[in-house]
């Protein structure tokens, strides 16, 4: 394998790793947003229940 080919493989490997990392961060951000919405919903429900008493 010549040096150019090995360099290209190295670059491609790093590029794939970065892509996977970005995908994971997107998943984390989506989960975070979902959890924040659920927390807001439950907080509103609890406040509503407390107002009734």
Residue pairs with C-beta under 8 A, 6 or more apart in sequence:
none
